Structure formats: C-alpha cells, structure tokens
C-alpha cells in the first residue's frame, strides 16, 4: 500500500510542473476486498488497489481542481496543466484564502484537542478471502439452522488519506476497516444487522447473523397496525439514518447562505434537555482522518448541550465570512474548526463524527424500554428516507427488516412496515429514554455513535402490504 514517503515524492514531482501561485495535492485510496453472498452461497469475491490524486492550484485569486489515478510523470504533468487551465477561466473568488501553512494548522492544536488516533490493524489489513469465506459460512449455517436464506457482504480494507501543499503542509492518515452486513429472509419476513470496525476482531459475524435471524423469525406472518402516533423504540441504526439528515445544516456556510434549519435558532433550546450531541473524531468508537479537506486539525465540538444549539462547524473561509457578517454577534467564538471539505465545493463544512452523549447511569437497554411500553412499535431500521420540509426537518421514510408491535411491555410479533412523516426537531423533543451509545451503521447516513431511543408520539402515516 502507498505510504507517506512515496506520496510526498509524488507531490514533489507534481510541483515541478506547476506555474501557479500555489499547489495542493490530496491523495486517497488503498486496498479493498469484498465477499458477497446471496441465497446462502458466496457468488462474488473481488479485490482492488487504487489511488486518486486530486490537484488544486491557486492562481491570481482563482482556484480549480483536477484529478487522476496515475502517477507517472506524464500523467502528473497533464493533471497540473488541467487544473491550471481550469483556474484561468474561473471568476476570481473574493473569499479564497492562501493555502494553510503548518504554523496555521498547528497554532490551535491545544484547543482542537489533537490526539493520536490508532485505527490501523494489521489483521484487518491482511484479512484473506478464506477468512472472509469462513465467516460467511458461519452466517449461512445460522440461516440454514433456522430455515432462512441469507444475503449480505463481508468486506475489508486499508485506506490512506494525505494532503500536501506548496506552503509546507504535509498530513497523512492510515486506517483499516472491516464490515459485515447481513439480511435474513423468510417467506413472510426479514431481519437485518450491520456492523463495522477498524479492528476486525471487534466484529462477530455469527452473533450478527443470529440477531438478524431471530428478527426474521419473530416477524413472521406480520399483522397490520393502523397508522397513527405511537411510542416508538428506534434501534441505533434507525436513529442514525434519521438524525443524519440534520447535520449538513451544522455549518457556518449553511447559516450564512440561509439554508440551515438553525437560522434564527442558535443558542435556543431546540431539542429536549436530555439531548447532547458532540462531533469528536478522537472518540474511541469513531473513524476517519483527524484533519479536514484543507489539512486543518479537527476540533472536538459540543454542537448541542442539553437541547440547546451551542456550536456549528467552520472551514477557514466560512469562519472569516462569519466574523464579517451580521450574524457574528449571536455565534460566540468563531474560528476554523477543521471541518471543511476540499476546495472548491458547494457544501462548505459539516460535522462527520457525531457522538450522542448519555449521562452515566441514565441509559436503558432496549429490553427495558420494551418492558416500560404499554403500546408501541420497535423498529430495527429505516430506509428510503426523504426530506419533506428542510426548516422543520420533516422526513418521510419507511421501516424495514424487523418492525414489531409492543403491547403490555412485551413483543407481540411482527407488523407490516409503516411509512412515517416526522420532524427531527419534534422527535428530539420527545425522547423519553436512551440506550448506551454504540457505533452504529445504516444505509442512509454516515456511521455514528448513537443510542437506541424511545420516542413518544412518533407519527406513522401509512401501512404497507409487506
């Protein structure tokens, strides 16, 4: 796999072809492998190694980017020439800043809480096809034992991210990741589980398979439940796929451009007082590089404290724009937080390492939540989620792969899937209990450290035929 020194050599060769004022190189990629199975049989095993070299130049107040996946001298010359040609036809950007220097990146290191993150595990990097196949065999054996059909994936990867610029900045990050996703299918029901970790030893495919199988068994011959407002217990995967829709609004650029649901709400209690949300790339259950798309160190941030919105993320440019804006007085300290995306972009910045905080001793297990629910619904996961109202953050979507009726403190069996229409603002005002935050994976949002949640008056609008 590509390492820091050869990557730096690629950048040195790039610079020889540059005639612009400044040049930056982002390099990302690595090795990945995937074992896919369906109908209780492995049907695909693929592996690849590839890297993307993304070059940005700054020229007389203009900037542009070009990419290549080759690093021979001819390809490097062509990608630099392409970036420069694109930059020359851009309009000058009045908000464009010089590329950051190492001094700028490191001057607030203490504030950022910079820590060493170790997320590279040799066993994960060296995981072999026979090892993945053996794990799949365990999952398939579980399916056959229960008369079910299994489908899913087991993947493993080692990845690198690096950024180098002509002002001397050089940041490098390496990580491994293994992931298992499994769906158990019966004649009238299904169950699902997913998990990932930089350390494959932290994954238990057989356990995930058994949980998915038990959901499929318990959900057999689902009954119908009339739409309405119910107490709902969302497992962590369902929580993250819903709440993920609001974090793109937690950026200075979104506020400045009046496209955030936080406009007019900063410093107000927007959610229940039991909701505290952080962005923390250094959390032991998080993953990802500790620097942003310009190389700035990521800060730990308390985005929401006891329901009150306290902070948003900033890139270098949006921090400067916010300080110069009429919103500055209501924003508190305004400094770059290391959450910018590679320039140029239309997004600005956003938190990518969400962690929900639950006070010690205040968490409940899903079983405890079920036991305290007189009439409600347990949801394994959500899917096909779409935003209906961007300011009230009203979402619509459906349940999937294990939806159960709860009555008298007990599971009463599976019910047909339901469509919901619910405001995230309202939802996070109605949280009555939370579990211990765990690393969770879904399909509609980034991975997070989130708890299961018991929520009152969750609005289901339609039932389905499946």
C-alpha positions in Angstrom: 0.0 0.0 0.0 1.1 3.5 -0.7 2.9 5.1 2.3 3.7 8.7 3.3 7.2 8.9 1.7 6.3 7.8 -1.8 3.2 10.1 -1.6 5.4 13.0 -0.7 7.6 12.1 -3.7 4.6 12.2 -6.0 3.9 15.7 -4.7 7.5 16.8 -5.3 7.2 15.7 -8.9 3.9 17.5 -9.3 5.4 20.8 -8.1 8.0 20.7 -10.9 5.2 21.1 -13.4 3.3 23.9 -11.6 3.4 27.5 -12.7 0.5 28.7 -10.4 0.9 30.7 -7.2 0.2 27.7 -5.0 -0.5 23.9 -5.4 -2.1 21.3 -3.2 -2.4 17.6 -3.6 -5.0 15.3 -2.0 -4.3 11.6 -2.3 -6.6 8.9 -1.2 -7.2 5.2 -1.8 -5.9 1.9 -0.7 -6.7 -1.8 -0.9 -10.2 -3.2 -0.5 -11.8 -6.6 -0.8 -15.4 -7.8 -0.8 -17.0 -11.2 -0.4 -20.7 -11.1 -1.4 -23.2 -13.8 -0.7 -26.9 -14.5 -1.6 -29.2 -17.5 -1.5 -26.9 -19.0 1.2 -24.0 -19.0 -1.3 -20.9 -16.9 -2.0 -21.3 -15.5 -5.5 -18.6 -12.8 -5.7 -15.2 -12.1 -4.4 -13.4 -9.0 -5.6 -10.3 -7.1 -4.6 -8.7 -3.9 -5.9 -6.0 -1.3 -5.1 -6.3 2.2 -6.4 -5.5 5.7 -5.6 -6.8 9.1 -6.6 -4.6 12.1 -6.9 -6.5 15.4 -6.7 -4.6 18.6 -7.6 -5.8 22.1 -6.7 -4.0 25.2 -7.8 -4.5 28.8 -6.8 -3.8 31.4 -9.4 -4.4 35.2 -9.0 -7.4 34.7 -6.7 -8.8 31.8 -8.8 -8.8 28.1 -7.8 -9.6 24.9 -9.6 -9.1 21.2 -9.2 -8.3 18.2 -11.5 -7.8 14.5 -10.7 -6.0 11.5 -12.0 -5.5 7.9 -10.9 -2.0 7.7 -12.4 1.3 9.0 -11.0 3.8 8.6 -13.9 5.4 11.9 -14.8 3.3 12.4 -17.9 0.1 12.0 -16.1 1.2 14.3 -13.3 2.1 17.0 -15.8 -1.2 16.7 -17.5 -3.3 16.9 -14.3 -1.4 20.0 -13.2 -1.9 21.6 -16.6 -5.6 20.7 -16.5 -6.0 22.3 -13.0 -4.2 25.5 -14.2 -6.2 25.7 -17.4 -9.4 25.4 -15.4 -8.3 28.0 -12.8 -7.5 30.6 -15.6 -11.2 30.6 -16.8 -12.7 30.9 -13.3 -14.0 34.2 -11.9 -11.9 35.5 -9.0 -13.1 34.3 -5.6 -13.1 37.1 -3.1 -13.3 34.6 -0.2 -10.4 32.5 -1.4 -7.6 32.3 1.2 -4.0 31.3 0.8 -3.4 27.7 1.4 -2.7 27.0 5.1 0.8 26.7 6.4 1.9 24.2 9.1 2.0 27.1 11.6 -1.6 27.9 10.9 -2.7 24.3 11.2 -0.9 23.8 14.5 -1.4 27.1 16.2 -4.6 26.0 17.9 -3.6 22.3 18.4 -4.3 22.5 22.2 -7.8 23.9 21.6 -8.5 21.3 19.0 -7.7 18.5 21.5 -5.4 16.9 18.9 -4.8 13.3 19.9 -3.1 10.4 18.3 -5.7 8.0 16.7 -4.7 4.5 16.1 -7.1 2.9 13.6 -4.8 0.7 11.6 -4.9 -3.0 12.5 -2.6 -5.4 10.7 -5.0 -8.4 10.9 -7.8 -6.3 9.3 -5.4 -5.2 6.5 -4.3 -8.8 5.9 -7.7 -10.5 6.0 -7.8 -13.2 3.4 -10.6 -14.5 1.1 -10.6 -17.8 3.0 -11.1 -16.0 6.3 -14.0 -13.9 5.0 -15.4 -17.1 3.4 -15.2 -18.9 6.8 -17.2 -16.1 8.5 -19.8 -16.2 5.7 -20.0 -20.0 6.2 -20.9 -19.3 9.9 -23.6 -16.8 8.9 -25.1 -19.2 6.2 -25.1 -22.0 8.8 -27.2 -19.9 11.1 -29.6 -19.2 8.2 -29.9 -22.9 7.3 -30.4 -23.8 11.0 -33.4 -21.6 11.2 -34.8 -22.3 7.7 -33.9 -18.9 6.4 -32.0 -17.5 3.4 -29.0 -15.2 4.0 -27.6 -12.5 1.8 -25.0 -9.8 2.6 -21.4 -8.8 2.4 -18.1 -9.1 4.4 -15.6 -6.5 3.3 -12.1 -5.5 4.5 -9.9 -2.5 3.5 -6.9 -0.5 4.3 -7.0 3.1 3.3 -4.8 6.2 3.2 -5.6 10.0 3.1 -3.0 12.6 2.6 -2.7 16.3 1.9 0.4 18.2 0.8 0.7 21.8 -0.3 3.4 24.2 -1.5 3.4 26.1 1.8 4.9 23.1 3.5 1.8 21.4 4.9 2.0 17.6 5.0 -0.7 15.5 6.7 -1.1 11.7 6.5 -3.6 9.2 7.8 -3.9 5.4 7.6 -6.9 3.3 8.6 -8.3 -0.2 8.3 -12.0 -1.1 8.3 -13.9 -4.4 8.2 -17.7 -4.5 7.7 -20.4 -7.1 7.8 -24.0 -6.7 6.6 -26.5 -9.5 6.7 -30.1 -9.9 5.8 -32.1 -13.0 6.8 -35.0 -13.7 4.6 -38.0 -15.9 5.4 -41.2 -16.5 3.4 -43.1 -13.6 5.0 -40.4 -11.6 7.0 -36.8 -10.4 7.1 -34.2 -9.4 9.6 -31.1 -7.3 9.3 -27.9 -6.4 11.1 -24.7 -4.5 10.2 -21.5 -3.6 11.9 -18.0 -2.3 11.1 -14.8 -1.6 12.9 -11.2 -0.7 12.1 -10.3 -3.9 14.1 -11.9 -7.0 12.6 -11.5 -8.7 16.0 -14.3 -6.4 17.3 -16.8 -7.9 14.8 -18.8 -11.1 15.5 -20.4 -12.2 12.2 -22.0 -15.2 13.8 -23.7 -13.0 16.5 -24.9 -10.5 13.9 -26.3 -13.4 11.9 -28.2 -14.8 14.9 -29.7 -11.5 15.8 -30.8 -11.0 12.2 -32.3 -14.5 12.2 -34.2 -14.0 15.4 -35.7 -10.8 14.0 -36.8 -12.7 10.9 -38.3 -15.5 13.0 -40.1 -13.1 15.3 -41.5 -11.0 12.4 -43.1 -14.0 10.6 -46.7 -13.5 9.3 -46.8 -9.8 10.2 -50.1 -8.3 11.3 -51.5 -4.9 10.2 -51.4 -1.9 12.5 -53.4 1.2 11.8 -51.4 4.4 11.2 -51.2 6.9 14.0 -48.9 8.3 16.7 -47.2 5.7 18.7 -44.4 5.3 21.2 -41.6 4.1 19.1 -38.3 2.4 20.1 -35.7 3.0 17.4 -32.6 0.8 17.5 -29.3 2.7 16.9 -29.2 2.1 13.1 -32.7 3.6 12.8 -31.7 6.6 14.9 -28.6 7.4 12.8 -30.4 7.1 9.5 -33.0 9.6 10.6 -30.9 12.2 12.5 -28.1 12.2 9.8 -30.3 14.5 7.7 -29.8 17.4 10.1 -26.0 17.6 10.4 -25.4 19.0 7.0 -27.0 22.2 8.4 -24.5 22.5 11.3 -22.0 24.6 9.2 -21.2 28.2 9.0 -21.7 28.3 5.3 -25.2 26.9 5.6 -26.1 29.6 8.1 -24.6 32.4 6.0 -26.4 31.2 3.0 -29.8 30.9 4.8 -30.1 27.2 4.1 -29.9 25.8 7.6 -32.7 24.9 9.9 -30.6 26.5 12.6 -31.1 30.0 11.1 -32.7 32.1 13.9 -32.3 29.2 16.4 -28.7 29.4 17.5 -28.4 29.5 21.3 -32.0 28.4 21.7 -33.3 25.2 23.3 -34.4 23.4 20.2 -34.5 19.8 21.5 -35.3 18.1 24.8 -32.9 18.8 27.7 -31.7 15.2 27.5 -30.1 15.7 24.1 -26.4 16.4 24.0 -24.5 15.9 20.7 -20.8 16.2 20.0 -18.6 16.0 17.0 -15.4 14.1 18.0 -13.1 12.4 15.6 -10.9 11.3 18.5 -13.7 9.3 20.2 -12.6 5.6 20.5 -15.6 4.4 18.6 -15.2 6.9 15.7 -13.2 6.6 12.5 -11.8 9.0 9.9 -8.9 11.3 9.5 -8.2 14.0 12.2 -7.8 16.8 9.6 -10.1 18.3 7.0 -10.0 18.9 3.3 -7.5 21.8 3.6 -5.4 20.0 6.2 -6.7 21.8 9.3 -6.8 19.8 12.5 -10.4 18.8 13.5 -11.7 20.2 16.8 -13.9 18.5 19.3 -17.2 20.4 19.3 -20.2 20.3 21.6 -22.9 21.0 18.9 -25.9 20.6 21.2 -25.9 20.8 25.0 -29.0 19.8 27.0 -31.1 20.6 23.9 -29.6 24.0 23.2 -27.7 24.5 20.0 -24.2 25.7 21.0 -21.9 25.5 18.0 -21.5 24.8 14.3 -18.5 23.8 12.2 -16.3 26.2 10.2 -13.9 26.0 7.4 -11.2 28.7 7.2 -13.2 30.7 4.7 -16.6 30.4 6.4 -15.1 31.4 9.7 -13.8 34.6 8.1 -17.1 35.3 6.4 -19.0 34.7 9.6 -16.8 37.1 11.6 -17.5 39.8 9.0 -21.3 39.1 8.9 -24.3 40.5 10.8 -24.7 37.0 12.4 -21.4 37.3 14.2 -22.9 38.7 17.4 -25.1 35.6 18.0 -22.5 33.0 17.2 -20.0 33.0 20.1 -16.3 32.2 19.3 -15.7 32.0 15.5 -12.6 30.1 14.5 -11.9 27.4 11.9 -12.8 24.0 13.4 -11.2 21.7 10.9 -14.5 20.5 9.2 -14.1 21.9 5.7 -14.3 19.8 2.5 -11.7 20.0 -0.3 -12.0 23.2 -2.2 -13.7 24.3 -4.4 -17.0 22.9 -3.1 -20.7 23.9 -2.7 -21.1 22.3 0.7 -18.7 24.3 2.9 -18.3 22.2 6.0 -20.2 19.8 8.2 -19.6 17.5 11.3 -18.7 14.0 10.3 -18.0 12.3 13.6 -21.3 12.5 15.5 -21.4 11.2 19.1 -24.5 11.3 21.2 -23.8 11.7 24.9 -26.0 9.9 27.5 -25.2 10.6 31.2 -23.7 7.7 33.1 -26.3 5.7 34.8 -29.1 7.2 32.7 -29.1 4.7 29.8 -31.7 1.9 29.4 -31.4 -1.3 27.4 -33.9 -1.9 24.5 -35.4 -4.7 26.6 -36.0 -2.2 29.5 -37.6 0.2 27.0 -39.9 -2.6 25.7 -40.8 -3.5 29.3 -41.9 0.1 30.1 -44.0 0.5 26.9 -47.7 -0.2 27.1 -48.5 0.2 23.4 -45.8 0.9 20.8 -43.6 -0.2 18.0 -40.0 -1.5 17.9 -38.1 -0.5 14.7 -34.9 -2.2 13.5 -34.0 0.1 10.7 -35.4 2.8 8.3 -34.9 3.3 4.6 -36.0 5.3 1.6 -35.9 8.5 3.7 -36.5 11.8 2.0 -36.7 15.4 3.4 -40.2 17.0 3.2 -39.6 20.3 5.0 -36.0 21.5 5.3 -36.6 24.0 8.1 -38.7 21.9 10.4 -36.6 18.9 9.2 -39.7 16.8 8.4 -38.7 13.5 7.0 -40.7 10.7 5.3 -39.5 7.1 5.1 -40.3 3.5 5.9 -39.5 0.8 8.4 -37.7 -2.3 7.2 -36.3 -5.7 8.2 -37.9 -6.1 11.6 -40.9 -4.0 12.8 -42.7 -5.3 15.9 -45.7 -4.5 17.9 -45.1 -3.9 21.6 -48.1 -4.3 24.0 -48.1 -4.6 27.8 -44.3 -4.4 28.0 -43.8 -7.4 25.6 -43.1 -8.0 21.9 -46.3 -9.3 20.3 -44.9 -10.2 16.9 -44.2 -8.6 13.6 -46.3 -6.0 11.9 -46.3 -4.8 8.3 -43.9 -2.0 7.6 -45.1 1.6 8.1 -44.4 4.9 6.5 -43.6 7.8 8.8 -43.7 11.6 8.5 -41.9 13.1 11.4 -40.0 16.3 12.3 -36.5 15.7 13.6 -37.0 18.7 15.8 -40.1 17.3 17.3 -38.7 13.8 17.5 -35.7 15.0 19.6 -38.0 16.9 21.9 -40.0 13.7 22.6 -37.1 11.3 23.6 -38.2 9.6 26.8 -35.3 7.1 27.2 -31.9 6.3 25.5 -29.6 3.4 25.5 -25.8 3.3 25.8 -24.3 5.0 22.7 -22.7 2.4 20.4 -21.0 2.6 17.0 -23.8 2.0 14.5 -24.1 1.7 10.8 -27.1 2.1 8.5 -27.7 2.8 4.8 -28.9 6.4 4.6 -26.3 8.2 6.7 -22.7 8.2 7.9 -21.8 5.9 10.8 -22.3 7.5 14.2 -22.0 6.8 18.0 -25.7 6.8 18.9 -28.1 5.2 21.4 -31.3 3.4 20.9 -34.2 5.9 21.6 -37.7 5.6 23.0 -39.8 8.4 21.5 -43.4 9.3 22.3 -46.0 10.3 19.6 -43.9 9.2 16.6 -46.1 9.8 13.5 -46.8 6.9 11.3 -49.0 7.8 8.3 -49.5 4.7 6.2 -49.2 0.9 6.4 -47.9 -1.3 3.7 -48.7 -4.7 2.2 -45.3 -6.2 3.2 
